Amino acid sequence: MARSRLVALAAALGVLLGAGGSLTVPADAMLVATHDAAHSKAATHRGGSRNLLRGDGATFDHSTGGWSSTTATLRSDHTTAHRGHGSLAVQPRLTPSTAPVRAVSAAVAARTGLYTASVWVRGQSAHSPVSATIVFLDVTRQPIALITSSSTTPSGKWAHVASVTGFAPGGTRYVQAGVVLRRAQLTTTLYVDDARLTRAPLPHRSRLRRVSVHRNQIVDGHGHRVILRGINRPGLETKPDWTMTARDVQAMSAWGVNVVRLPLSPNFWLRSGCAYDRHYRSRVDAVVRELTRAHIVSLLDLHTVTPCGATTTSYPMPNKSIAIPFWHQLGRHYKNNPLVAFDLWNEPHAIGTPMWLHGGTIDWSGKYTAAGMQTMYQAVRSTGARNLVFVSGLYWSASPAHKTVRGYNIVYAEHAYTCPHDPPPNCSYNGADPYDPSGYLQRWDNLGKHHPVVVTEFGWPDRSDPGRYIRNLIHGAQRRGRGWAVYGYNSTTNGKFDIVARRLKTAVYEPSPVGMPAVRALAAAP
């Protein structure tokens, strides 16, 4: 299924934070930003640090705590405080109303890791929007990268500004937390309190060597439970010449993923396909090889089956004459790679359980004979392949079927989109809260008592969103012991569902704000 803005880094930011000059940001800066309104918990996992801002650098009870600004006057104020006895009063100096006003903490020694900053603010009604920032500095204390969160418009009450999270780029020796005000007026004062800057280690990289099913769990080669956490990486289902490099895989691994779902098209794979490409198999092989070498499960998804000359891609079930040869060939081709898994059909719909299970004649842009899940499963197993097989449910994989596929090493695949096209207010989700995915998750609870279930697709159609839906779904899935793969970690950065904001030259992609809950969940994974 094809589906914040990260505030721009660059010289357009104008005055350096407390240092003067222009800000130069390298293209390979490993940056991420989040709009999560809650304090980041990633720093408390796996030995994460406490607040790196000490004393008045965080609470401003007695002084400005070493904070500085070239665009505002700073003072310790004792008339208002979120906690303790004082706050930092930020009074803009003479500056155009369109220029940002900034204040930053004293520089703290930094090293490799995942840093998160957050602040509480208070201002007059209709005050200028304010964002949290992180600045990474080199050994000479010159800024090399700056990240900014989404903005909050504070009123007369204290409000928590969306947290911002970033990977320290190469060459980082110091880090600062800060705030940015936009459209600031000279007559307004912003109060800042409870400033936090924390560090968490980088996520653990996958060490899987094989996976299988035991009862209702996925287990590794030692029988230990495995929760698959990862991403969808579209591309190969629509472009036969699409490639994924070793650097791309390094980026995914640096995020901490242990599964990547790869949509495929048999039209490019099969010699009988109407768009057969003789290089397609070798390209798929190269991607699978890089992923499994990194101990990442490569989930191969039969995503689109379009009969020659047809324009519709969302067929209810795949054409049997195409799907069965495809799964015969993939099963035989990858049966000796225990980290390859097969997703039989992307999103069944407009059919009932009998057609879903056994196939039959479907009239959809013309009549054709569809393959059922049991038939496709048997096509895989007939090759001797014992790999995991994922079976999607009904109604675009939103609900389980009334029967199950007979066999072994079977995982059931759930898709969850409360807003599959547009965010609110253009998405009402039948009057329910579109940010609450619990209804989707509950549908699979009974099946999950006997079989492993993984949410293999979910996302939110607004990459500038704070990520509330994605955060809620990951929490609900993990509470149930289910794995997940968020959509989509694309080669593009401008789609509605893109969780990547920018492709970098280094081995970490820059997530969009909507993807940051996934980044934090991966960082916190054991």
C-alpha positions in Angstrom: 0.0 0.0 0.0 1.6 3.2 -1.1 1.5 5.8 1.5 7.4 18.2 10.5 8.2 18.6 8.3 11.7 18.2 9.6 12.8 21.8 10.1 15.5 22.6 7.6 19.2 22.6 8.6 21.3 25.2 6.8 22.6 28.7 6.7 19.0 29.9 6.5 19.1 29.5 10.3 21.1 32.7 10.3 22.9 33.5 13.5 24.8 30.8 15.2 23.5 29.7 18.5 25.6 31.7 20.9 28.7 31.8 18.7 28.1 34.2 15.7 28.6 33.4 12.1 26.7 31.1 9.8 25.8 27.5 10.4 27.2 24.9 8.0 25.6 21.5 8.1 27.3 18.6 6.4 25.2 16.5 4.1 26.2 13.3 6.0 25.0 14.5 9.4 23.2 11.6 11.1 20.1 13.5 12.2 16.7 12.6 13.4 13.8 14.6 14.9 10.7 13.7 16.8 7.4 15.4 17.8 6.7 13.0 20.6 5.1 15.1 23.4 6.2 12.8 26.1 9.7 12.7 27.6 11.9 10.3 25.7 12.2 6.9 27.5 15.0 5.7 25.2 17.6 7.2 27.5 16.5 5.1 30.4 16.9 1.8 28.5 20.1 -0.2 28.4 22.1 2.2 30.6 20.8 5.5 29.2 22.0 8.6 31.0 20.1 10.9 33.3 19.7 14.5 32.6 23.0 15.9 31.3 22.0 19.4 32.2 23.0 19.9 35.8 21.6 22.4 38.4 20.5 25.7 37.0 21.3 24.5 33.5 18.0 22.6 33.9 15.9 24.4 36.5 17.1 28.1 36.6 16.4 28.5 40.3 19.3 30.9 40.9 20.8 31.9 37.5 20.6 31.4 33.8 22.5 28.2 34.2 25.1 29.0 31.5 22.5 29.4 28.7 23.3 31.9 26.0 21.8 33.7 23.0 22.8 36.2 20.4 19.2 37.1 19.6 17.6 37.5 23.0 18.3 38.7 26.5 18.3 36.0 29.2 17.6 36.3 32.9 16.6 34.1 35.8 13.0 34.9 36.7 11.4 34.0 40.1 7.8 35.1 39.3 7.0 31.8 37.6 8.3 28.3 37.6 7.2 24.9 36.3 9.2 23.2 39.0 11.4 24.6 41.7 11.8 28.4 42.3 12.7 29.9 39.0 12.7 29.8 35.2 14.7 31.2 32.3 13.1 34.4 30.8 13.9 34.8 27.1 13.3 38.4 25.9 13.8 38.9 22.2 16.2 41.7 21.1 15.7 44.0 18.0 15.3 41.5 15.2 12.9 41.1 12.2 9.7 39.4 13.2 10.5 36.6 10.7 13.9 35.8 12.1 14.1 33.0 14.7 15.1 33.8 18.3 17.3 31.2 19.9 18.7 30.3 23.3 21.0 27.3 24.0 22.5 25.6 27.1 26.1 25.4 27.9 28.0 22.7 25.8 28.1 19.2 27.3 30.8 16.7 26.3 29.3 14.2 23.8 30.0 10.9 22.3 28.3 8.4 20.0 24.7 7.9 20.9 21.1 8.9 20.6 20.4 12.3 22.2 17.0 13.7 23.2 16.2 17.2 24.4 12.9 18.6 25.8 11.7 21.7 27.6 8.7 23.2 29.3 7.6 26.7 28.2 5.1 29.4 29.2 4.2 32.6 27.4 1.4 35.0 26.7 -1.7 33.9 24.7 -1.1 33.6 21.0 2.7 33.5 21.7 5.2 32.8 19.0 5.6 29.1 18.1 8.5 27.5 20.0 10.5 24.3 19.3 13.1 22.3 21.1 16.5 21.9 19.5 19.7 20.0 19.7 23.0 21.4 18.4 26.0 19.1 17.8 29.4 20.7 18.0 32.9 19.7 16.8 36.1 19.8 18.8 36.5 23.6 18.3 32.9 24.0 19.6 31.6 25.0 16.1 28.1 23.7 15.2 28.1 20.9 12.7 24.4 20.0 12.9 21.2 21.3 14.4 17.9 19.5 14.7 14.5 21.1 15.6 11.3 19.5 16.8 7.8 20.4 15.8 6.5 23.7 17.3 4.2 24.3 20.2 2.3 27.5 20.7 2.2 28.1 24.4 -0.4 30.1 26.3 -0.5 31.4 29.8 0.0 27.8 31.1 3.1 25.7 31.2 3.3 23.4 28.1 5.7 20.6 27.2 7.4 21.2 23.9 7.7 18.2 21.6 11.0 16.4 22.2 13.7 16.3 19.6 16.0 13.3 19.1 19.2 13.0 17.1 22.1 10.7 16.4 25.4 12.4 17.1 27.1 12.8 13.7 30.7 11.9 13.1 33.1 14.5 14.6 30.7 15.4 17.5 32.5 16.4 20.7 29.9 18.5 22.4 26.1 18.9 22.4 23.7 21.6 23.4 19.9 21.7 24.1 17.9 24.8 23.3 14.7 26.5 22.2 13.8 28.4 19.0 11.0 31.0 18.8 9.6 32.0 15.5 7.7 35.3 14.7 8.9 36.6 18.1 7.6 40.0 19.2 9.7 42.4 21.2 6.9 42.8 23.8 6.7 39.1 24.5 8.7 37.0 27.0 9.1 33.2 26.9 9.7 31.3 30.1 11.7 28.1 29.9 12.0 25.5 32.7 12.7 21.8 33.3 15.2 21.5 30.4 16.4 18.0 29.7 19.2 16.5 27.6 19.7 12.8 27.8 21.7 10.2 25.9 21.0 6.6 25.1 23.3 4.0 23.5 22.8 3.2 19.8 20.3 0.3 19.2 21.4 -3.2 19.4 22.0 -4.7 15.9 20.3 -7.9 15.0 22.2 -11.2 15.6 19.6 -13.6 14.2 20.7 -16.6 12.3 17.5 -18.5 11.8 13.8 -18.2 12.8 11.0 -20.6 13.2 7.6 -20.9 15.0 7.0 -22.6 18.3 3.3 -22.5 19.4 2.3 -18.9 19.2 5.8 -17.4 19.1 8.6 -16.8 16.7 11.8 -18.2 18.1 15.5 -18.1 17.1 17.8 -21.1 16.6 18.2 -21.5 20.3 14.5 -21.5 21.0 14.4 -18.0 22.5 11.5 -15.8 21.7 12.0 -13.2 18.9 9.9 -10.1 18.5 10.3 -8.9 14.9 10.6 -5.1 14.7 11.3 -3.3 11.5 10.2 -1.6 8.3 8.6 -1.9 4.9 11.0 -1.0 2.1 9.0 -0.5 -1.1 10.5 -0.3 -4.5 11.0 -3.7 -6.1 7.3 -4.1 -6.7 7.1 -1.2 -9.1 10.6 -0.7 -10.5 12.6 -3.7 -11.8 15.8 -1.7 -11.7 15.4 -0.5 -8.1 18.4 -1.4 -6.0 19.4 -1.3 -2.3 23.0 -0.8 -1.4 25.1 -2.1 1.5 25.0 1.4 2.9 21.2 1.3 2.9 21.3 -1.9 4.9 23.8 -0.4 7.3 21.3 2.4 7.8 18.5 0.0 8.6 20.8 -2.0 10.9 21.8 1.2 12.7 18.2 1.9 13.4 18.0 -1.5 15.1 15.7 -3.3 12.7 15.6 -7.1 12.6 13.0 -7.5 9.7 12.6 -5.7 6.4 9.5 -6.4 4.3 10.3 -6.3 0.6 7.3 -6.0 -1.8 7.9 -7.9 -5.1 6.2 -8.3 -8.4 6.1 -11.6 -10.3 5.7 -9.6 -13.6 9.4 -8.8 -13.3 10.4 -12.2 -11.9 8.7 -14.8 -14.1 9.9 -15.3 -17.6 6.2 -15.5 -18.6 5.6 -12.2 -16.9 4.4 -9.4 -19.2 7.2 -7.1 -17.8 9.9 -9.7 -17.3 13.3 -8.3 -16.6 16.3 -10.7 -16.8 18.2 -8.7 -14.2 15.4 -8.6 -11.6 16.3 -11.9 -9.9 19.9 -10.8 -9.4 18.8 -7.5 -8.0 16.5 -9.2 -5.5 19.3 -11.7 -4.7 21.6 -8.8 -3.9 19.1 -7.1 -1.6 18.4 -10.4 0.2 22.0 -11.2 0.5 22.9 -7.8 2.1 19.9 -8.0 4.6 20.6 -11.6 5.7 24.3 -11.0 6.0 23.3 -8.3 8.5 21.2 -10.9 10.4 18.0 -9.2 9.3 14.9 -11.3 8.3 14.1 -10.6 4.6 10.3 -10.9 4.3 9.5 -11.3 0.6 6.0 -10.1 -0.2 3.9 -11.0 -3.2 2.6 -7.4 -3.5 1.2 -6.9 -7.0 -0.1 -9.3 -9.6 -1.4 -7.5 -12.7 -2.4 -9.6 -15.7 -0.9 -8.4 -19.0 -2.9 -5.5 -20.3 -4.8 -4.9 -17.0 -4.7 -1.5 -15.2 -6.0 -2.6 -11.8 -3.4 -3.6 -9.3 -5.5 -4.2 -6.2 -6.8 -7.6 -7.1 -8.6 -9.5 -4.3 -6.4 -12.5 -4.6 -3.5 -13.3 -7.0 -4.0 -15.0 -10.3 -3.2 -18.7 -9.8 -1.4 -19.0 -13.1 1.0 -16.4 -11.8 1.2 -16.9 -8.0 1.9 -20.6 -8.0 4.9 -20.5 -10.4 6.2 -17.5 -8.5 6.1 -19.3 -5.1 7.5 -22.5 -6.6 10.5 -20.5 -7.8 11.0 -18.4 -4.7 10.6 -21.4 -2.4 13.2 -23.4 -4.4 15.5 -20.3 -4.8 15.6 -19.3 -1.1 14.9 -22.5 0.8 18.5 -22.7 2.1 18.5 -19.2 3.6 16.8 -19.5 7.0 16.5 -15.7 7.3 14.2 -15.4 4.3 10.5 -15.5 4.9 7.6 -15.5 2.5 4.5 -13.2 2.6 2.0 -15.0 0.4 -0.3 -12.1 -0.7 -0.3 -8.5 0.4 -3.9 -7.5 1.1 -6.8 -9.9 0.4 -10.1 -8.1 0.1 -13.7 -8.3 -1.3 -13.8 -12.1 -0.7 -14.8 -14.5 2.0 -12.9 -17.1 3.9 -13.5 -20.0 1.4 -12.0 -18.0 -1.5 -9.2 -16.7 0.8 -8.3 -20.2 1.8 -8.7 -22.3 -1.4 -9.1 -19.8 -4.2 -11.5 -20.1 -7.1 -13.1 -18.0 -9.9 -13.2 -14.2 -9.2 -14.9 -11.6 -11.5 -12.7 -8.5 -11.0 -12.0 -6.5 -14.1 -12.8 -9.8 -15.9 -12.9 -13.4 -14.6 -9.8 -15.2 -13.5 -8.9 -18.2 -11.3 -7.4 -17.0 -8.0 -4.9 -18.9 -5.8 -5.9 -19.4 -2.2 -3.6 -19.1 0.8 -3.5 -22.9 1.4 -2.6 -23.5 -2.3 0.2 -20.9 -2.2 1.5 -22.3 1.1 1.7 -25.8 -0.4 3.5 -24.4 -3.5 6.2 -23.1 -1.1 6.4 -26.3 0.9 6.5 -28.5 -2.2 10.1 -27.2 -2.8 11.3 -28.5 0.5 11.4 -24.9 1.9 10.8 -24.8 5.7 11.1 -21.0 5.9 8.6 -18.9 7.8 5.4 -18.2 5.7 3.3 -15.1 6.5 -0.4 -15.3 5.8 -2.4 -12.0 5.6 -6.0 -11.7 6.7 -9.2 -10.5 5.1 -10.5 -6.9 4.4 -7.1 -5.6 3.3 -5.5 -7.7 6.0 -7.3 -5.8 8.7 -9.2 -8.8 10.2 -8.4 -12.6 10.5 -10.2 -15.1 8.3 -12.5 -17.6 10.0 -10.2 -20.5 9.3 -6.5 -21.0 9.3 -3.9 -22.5 6.9 -2.8 -26.0 7.7 0.9 -26.4 8.1 3.9 -25.3 10.2 6.1 -22.2 10.6 3.1 -20.0 9.8 2.8 -16.4 11.0 -0.3 -14.4 10.5 0.1 -10.9 9.1 -2.1 -7.9 10.2 -2.3 -4.5 8.5 -3.6 -1.5 10.5 -4.5 1.8 8.9 -7.2 3.8 10.7 -6.5 6.6 8.1 -5.4 4.8 4.9 -5.5 8.0 2.7 -5.6 11.3 4.6 -5.1 12.5 8.1 -7.9 14.1 10.2 -10.1 16.1 9.6 -10.4 14.2 6.3 -10.3 10.9 8.1 -13.1 10.1 10.6 -12.4 6.3 11.2 -16.2 5.6 11.5 -16.5 8.2 14.3 -13.8 6.5 16.5 -10.5 8.1 17.5 -8.2 7.6 14.5 -5.2 7.8 16.7 -6.4 4.7 18.6 -5.5 1.4 16.9 -6.8 -0.8 19.7 -9.8 -1.9 17.7 -7.6 -3.3 14.9 -5.3 -5.0 17.4 -8.2 -6.6 19.4 -9.5 -8.4 16.3 -6.5 -10.6 16.3 -6.3 -11.4 20.0 -8.0 -14.8 19.8 -5.9 -15.9 16.8 -2.8 -14.7 18.7 -3.4 -17.1 21.5 -2.5 -20.0 19.1 -0.4 -18.5 16.3 2.2 -15.7 16.1 0.8 -12.5 14.7 2.9 -9.6 13.3 1.6 -6.2 12.2 3.4 -6.2 8.8 2.0 -2.9 7.6 0.9 0.3 9.4 1.5 3.9 9.0 0.1 7.5 9.1 -0.5 9.7 6.1 1.3 12.8 7.3 5.0 12.7 7.8 4.9 15.9 9.8 2.6 14.4 12.4 4.1 13.9 15.9 3.7 10.1 15.5 0.8 9.5 17.9 -0.8 6.7 15.9 2.5 4.9 15.3 3.5 5.2 18.9 0.1 3.9 20.1 0.2 1.0 17.7 3.7 -0.1 18.6 2.8 0.1 22.2 -0.3 -2.0 21.7 1.4 -4.6 19.5 4.4 -5.0 21.9 2.1 -5.3 24.9 0.5 -8.3 23.1 3.9 -9.7 22.2 3.5 -9.0 18.5 6.1 -7.8 16.1 5.7 -4.9 13.7 7.0 -3.4 10.5 6.2 0.3 9.9 5.4 1.7 6.4 7.4 3.0 4.8 11.1 3.4 4.8 11.2 4.6 1.2 13.9 5.7 -1.3 11.8 8.9 -1.5 11.1 11.4 1.2 8.0 13.2 0.1 5.3 10.6 0.3 2.4 10.9 2.8 3.6 7.7 4.6 7.3 8.3 4.4 9.1 7.8 7.8 12.4 8.9 6.2 12.9 12.7 5.8 16.3 12.6 4.1 18.8 10.2 2.7 22.2 10.7 4.1 25.7 9.6 3.0 26.4 8.0 6.4 24.8 4.8 7.7 21.8 6.4 9.4 18.8 7.8 7.5 17.1 10.8 8.9 13.5 9.9 10.0 10.6 12.2 9.6 8.8 13.2 12.8 6.0 10.6 12.2 8.7 7.9 12.2 10.4 8.9 15.5 8.3 6.6 17.7 9.5 3.7 15.7 13.1 4.9 16.1 12.6 5.1 19.8 11.0 1.7 20.0 13.9 0.2 18.1 16.4 1.9 20.3 14.6 0.6 23.5 14.4 -3.0 22.2 16.4 -5.6 24.1 
